[in-house]
């Protein structure tokens, strides 16, 4: 059974796919966006539960010279507010409202680690340099979203003066493309101090990407109604521009030689161009090489091998709390976006070394041994806490508060526990420990006030988004990167070995995030329109 023929089919209704479909529709193409879920947005999604509004994935957005120019270019109006960040360790909490937050951060660390003042100052000098690099990197509206043929003022007054600074900055960035753990180990001897700085980042995160976050904290904003409003605005723009949207449809086969994709009901969709804005490992598993030229097949198989031997980066475990306590009880403690570490001891080897040993010997371990490790993991961890109502009061019913608490989580651990048959027992144990740690430290106000709670594990993230290993920013940093990861050649990130097939989203470029997903979505559309 064959459906209509389309100029371009976009598979994946996350933020990258929505961006591609919007730009292709604006150009007059006949476009079909196919999404496997009922809702669009992927990890940029907001949902309602018992009258509370929660963000399913990202907790806030950073412009990075990309999001606002994209909205402006597409004529989309989005109500937003600033989303300031708080940082806390044990009983000390600081608020990052301006660049002076770095001074507060220094005092916070010195109070905890007075013997490491010189090392702290070295790290902060590096962070200040990175903040200057970030000012250059994201200091102008990204030219991908500008009409360079007609906007000569932008070219001569903004773009050309910026390019030499950009080239110089990229060189500096590339020299910091080493794991943040190794980078800090050469500067900071105190393991606990290193943990306080970096334990909430993914394993082997490049040092520049990790230490740039102090700059990004100042850039965070929040759409009124939740981060999902960004996805909703793009979806509405596609409708307005005459694009076609098809949800609850899963593509199960791609036949590049025939330019066809086939869904779960064996319906065939014909395309001239295909943008794959979903999980890349899935694409390479389901794409057929039948009928392709030998050299194309060879390139495809090489890319396939490279993709499948790598894996997604760390996932998260997110706990959602519905609390019978007004927002004012939380307002004076921390901002609505809060990174909190209950113990200054740090995770040490608990997250990496011990977890690796646990996974290697899992079949010989008892439940009690696994839960003993979990005790340490939760107690010593860093939590990303979001209270949507502190950003937009309409996100919670009157007199109540919704809270989201997340920690980095290892997909393989949850997978092994599911295979062992006690996942339904393990998840409540994780939830219980997270609630105990938070209620016994920074938020005692929530004790006996939680009316409902639920959680998303790496397995549920993988199931909902289709993201391999439940990854939330694409590829892990532990092996050679199977995609482009240098900003100066980012336009190549959307190319695939297959004719008329392009890729976009968090899997197309590394390190990823919402701005880069939007950028790759736009670049994929541009490649098609220039063909």
N, C-alpha and C positions, 0 to 999 in steps of 0.2 A: 504494500500500500504506500503510495507516494504522495507527499504533500506538495505545496507550491514550491517553486524555485525562488531563491533569494539571492540578492547581490552579495550579502554577507550574513552568515549565521554566527552569532556569538554564543558560546557555551559557557555558562557560569554567570549568575546574576549577583555576584559580589560587586564591590565598588569599582573594580577594574572593568568588568563586563558591562556594567551600567554606563561607565564613562565612554567606552568604545561605542556602544550602541547609540548613545546620545549624539556623539559627533558624526557617526555614519548616517544617522537619520537626518540630522541637520543638513548634511550634504546632499540629501535627496535620494540616498540609496534605499532599496527595499531591504529592510533589516529584520531579522528574527533573533530575539534574545531568549535562550532556553535555560531555565533554572530548575533544578531537581526538587527544591523545597517549595512550600506554599508561599513563604515570604521571601523577599529579595533582601540583598545587603550583605549576606555572609556574616563576617565578624563585625560589620558595621550595622548593627541591628538592635532595636529596642522592642521590648515586649511588655505586656501587662499581666500581672498575676495578683489576684485578690485586691484589685484597685491600686496596686503599686506598679510603678513603671521602672523596669530594670534594663540596663544595657547588657546585651548578651556577650559582646566581645570587648572591643576597645572601650575604655572608660572616658576618654577625652580625645580631642583631635589637635594636631599641630599643623599650621598652615604650610610651613616650609617653602613659601613662595609658590605654592602649587594649588592648594584648595581654593583660596579666595580668587586667584586669577581664573581658575576653571569655572567657578560659579559666575563670575562677572562675564566671562566670554560666552557662556551659555544663556545669560540673562536670567539666572536663578537667584531669587531672594531667599535668604536663610537668616532667621533671627538667632543670634548667638550671644553668649556671655563669656567673659573670661573664666578660666577654670584654674585658679591658683593651686599650687601644690604645697603640702606640708611634709616635713621629714621628721621622724622621731626615732630615738633610740632610748630604750628604758623609760626614764621619767622626763627626758628632755625632748621638747618638741619645738621646731622652728618653722616659720612660715616663709615661703619663697615668693615674695611679692615683687621683687625687683632684683637688680644685680647685687644689691647689698646683702641679699640672702647668702652669698658666698662667704661674707664675713661671719654671719651667724653660724654657717656650716663649719667654718674653721673652729670657732669657739666650742661648738658642740663636740667635735672630735677631740679637741685638746682637753676638754673637761673629762672625757672618758679615757683618753690615752695621753696623759701629761708627759710621759717620757718619750713620746714620738712626735714632738712639736716640729722638729726640723723636717721629718719625713712628710708630715701633713702639709707643711708649707710647700714642699717640692711638688706634691700632688696638686695642690691648689694652683700653683703657678702653671702647671700643665693644663688644668681645666680652664684657666683664664685665657691661655693661648688658643685652646680649642674653641672657646666662646667667640673669639675674634675670627677664627676660621669659619665658624657657623654664620657669623654676620655677613661674611663674603659669600659663602655657599648659598645661603637662602636670602640674601639681602636685596634681591630684586625679584620682580614678578618673572616667573620662569618663561623664557622665550618660546617654549613649545606652545604656550597659550596666547601668544601675541600674533597679530597679523603683520608679519615682518615686511610683506610687500608694500603695505600702505602706511605703516606707522614708522615713518622715517625719524620722527622725533625720538621715539623709544630707542631706535637703533643707535643714533648718534649721541644722545644725551645720557643713555643708560647702559645699553648693551656693550658698545665698544669700549667705554672706559672700564667696564666691569671685567671684560674677558682676561686681560693680563693678570688681574688680581685672582681670578678664578683659576687660571693655569698654575700660578704660584701656589695657591692654596691646595689644589689637588695633589701636587707633589708632596706637600707636608702631610696630607691625609694618608697617602699611600705608604709613607714611612711609619705610620702607626697601625698598619694592617697586621697586627700580631694579637694573639689572645690577651684579653685584659688581665687574666690571672698572671700570665708570665710577665707582662709589662709591669704590673704593680709589684711583683715579687722582686724585681730589680731595684725598687725604690723603697718599699715598705717591708721591714723585717717582721713586724708584729702581725701574726696571722689573723688575729681577731680584728685588727684595724683594717686589714685588706678585705676581710669579709664584710665589714660595715660599709665599705665603699662599693663593693662589687658583687655581693652574693645574690642580689636579686636580678642579675643579668644571666642570659643564656650561657651555657657552657661554651668557652672559647670565643665569646663575642669579641670582635675586633676592638682594640683599645679606643680608637677614635670614636666609634659608634657608641660604646658604653659611656665614655667620659663626656660625650657631647650632651648627655641628657640634662645636665644642669642648665644648659642653654635652652633646651626644648621645654623644660618646665615653665619658662617664662612665656612660651609661645602657645601653651595649651588654651583651647577654647572649647565651648560646649554648646551645641545647638539646643535651643529651647524645645523641650519635649523629648530630648535624648539624642544620642549619636545617630540613631536610626533615621532621624529626620533628614540627614544628608542623603542617604540611600533613597528615601521616599521622594525627595525633591528630584533626584535624577530619574527615578522611575516615572514620575509625572511628566518630566520634560520629554522623555522618549515617547510617551503617549501623545503629548502635544505635537511632537514633530512627525507623527505618523508611523513610528516604529511599532513592531509587533512584539508582544511579550507573551511567553508561554511558560507557566510554572508547573510544578508537580510533574515534571517530565525529565527522565534520566536518560542521557545518551549512553548507549552500551556498545556502540561500534562506530568507528570512523573509517571510511574507505576513501583515502585521498585520491586514488587513481580515477575514481568515478565522481569525486567531489560530493560525497554523501555522508550524512550522519544518520544513525538508526537508533530509535529510542526503545524503551522497555516493552512497548506494544508492537514492535516491529514496524513502526511507521518510519518511512524514509524521507529525509529532508535534503533537498538539493541546494548546493551553494556554489557561488563563484569564488568567494573567499571565506575562510573560517578563522575566527579569533577564538582560541582556547584560553579562557580566563578562569579555568578551574584547576584542580590538582594535576600537576604535570605527570606524576608517576602513573596516574590513571590513564591519561592520554596515551602514553607510550605503551601501556598494557593493552589498550583496546584498539589502537590504530593498526590497520592492515597494510602490509607492503605489497599485496597482490597487484601485479600489473605495473609497478613502478619501474623506472629505468634502473639498471644495475647500480650506477653510481649514486643515485638517490637512495636506493635501498641500503647501500653500504653506509652512507652518512647517517641515515636514520638509525640503523642498528648500533652504530657507534654511540650516538647520542642516547639511545635507549639504555645501553649497558651502563653508561655514565650516570644516567638518572636513577636507575633502579638500584645501583650499588650504594647510593647515598640515601640519606634519610632526612625526615623533617626535624626541625629544631625542637627544643623543649616545648612541652605543652603546659597547661595550667589546670589547677583544680580551683573552681570558683564556688563559694558558698554564698547563698542569697538569704538574707534575714529580713523578716517582717517584724518590726518592733513597735510595741505599744508605748511609745514615748515620743514627745514632740521634737521637732528639729532643733529647737532652741537648746535642748539638753546637750546637743553635739556641736553646736556652732562655735562655742568658745574653746573646744578641745583642739580641733584641727579643721583645715579646709576640707571641701568635699572630695578632694583627691589627695590621698595620704599614703606615704610609704613609711611603714612602721616596723621596727625591729624590737621585740620585747626584751631581748637579751644581748648585751654587748659582747658576749662570749664568741658569737659567730658560729656558723655551721661547721667550720673546720673540714674534716674529711667525711662528715655525716652525709652530705648531699652527693658527693662524687665517689670517693674511695669506698666508703662503706656500702653505698647503694650498688656500686659495680660488683662488689663481692657478694652482696645479697642476691643480685640477679643471677650471677654465675652459679651460685649454689642453692638456688631457690627450692629445688625439689627436695632438698635435705633439711629444710628449715621448718620449724613449727610456726603456727599462727602467732604464738606468744613472742617468738624471736622477731618476726616481722613487725608486730605491734610495738615491741620495745624500740626498734629503730624508728618507727613512726613517732613515738613520744619525743625523741630527741629532734627529729626533723621538724616537727611543728613548733616545739618550744624554742628552738634556736633560729628559726627562719625569719625572713623579711616578708611582710604582708603588703600587698597593694590593696588599699581600702578605698572604696568609692561610696559616697552618700549622694545619690542623684538629687535628692531634695534640697541639699545645700547649694546646688547649682541652679536648680529650678524648682521652687516649692511645689509646683503642680505635679511633681514626680511621685508624690506620696499622698495618701488620704490625710485630711486635716487631723492634727494631733498625733500623727504616726511618722515613723521613719523607716525607709528601706536602706539596707546596707549590703554591699557586695565585698567579700573578702577573698582575695586570690593569692595562691602561692604557685611557684613553678612546680611542675609535677612530671614524673617520668612515665611516659606512655607504656613502656615495656613492663613496668611494675604492675600497673592496672591490668594489662593484658594477661600476665601470668596469674594474677589472683583470680581473674575471670575464668581462666582455663582450669584453675584448681577448684573452682566451684564455690568460692566464698566472697565474691565481689559485693553481694547484697549485705554481707556482714561487715566488710571492710569500709565501705563508703560512710556508713554512720559513725564508725570509729574516727575517721578523718574529721567529719563534721563536728563531732563531740569535742575533740581535742582543740580544734580551731576556736570554737566558742569558749572553751575554758580558758585558753591562753589570752584571748582578747578581753573577755569579761573580768579576768583577774589582773589585768594590767591597765590598758589605756581607756577602756570603756566599761567600767564597773556598772554604769547606768543601765546596761542591757540585761543584767541578771534578773531572771524571772519575768522579763518583759518581752521575750521573743514569742510571738503568737504562731509563727510558721517559719519553716526554713526548708530549703532544697538546694541541690548542688548540680554542677556540671563537671564531669571528669574528662580526662583526655579521650576516653572512649566515646563519650557522648558528643564531644566536639568533633571527633572524626566522623561519627555517624551523621551528625547534622550538616556539617560543612563539606564532607567528603575530603577533608584535608588529611593526607597521610600522616600517621603517627600523632594525629591531633595537633599538628604544628600550628602555631599562631603567627609566625613571621616567615614561613617558608623553610628554606634549607638550614640544616644544622651546620655549625662551623667546625665540625670535628674532622672532616676529610677535605679533599680538594673540592672546590665549589663547582657544581655542574652547570652553572649559569654565569652570565656576566656579573661582575661585582666591582667594576670600576666606573665611577660616575662619568668620566670623560668619554666612555664608549657605551653609555647606557642605551643609545638608540639601537644598538645591535641586540639588546636583550630580548626584543620581540620577534626575532627571526628564528625559524625552525628549519630543519633539513628538507621539509616537504613543500612542494610548490603550492602557493596560495594559502598556506596555513601559517598563522601568527600566534604568538603567545603573549599573555599579559597577566598581571596580578602579582601576588606575593611570591609565587614560585618562579617568576620570569627574571627577577633581579634580586640580588642579595647585597646588603641587608635590606629587608623589605619593611613595609609599614603602609599606612593608608595613603600618604602623599605619593610614595613610589608606585603603589598599585594604580592610583589615578594617572600618574605620569605614563606608565607603560600602557594603560588602556588608551590614552590619547595617542601615543606614539604608534601603536598597532593600527589605529584608525587612520593616522596620517600615511603610513606605509601603503595601506590599501588605496587611499584616495589619490596617491601619487603614481600608482601603477599605470 
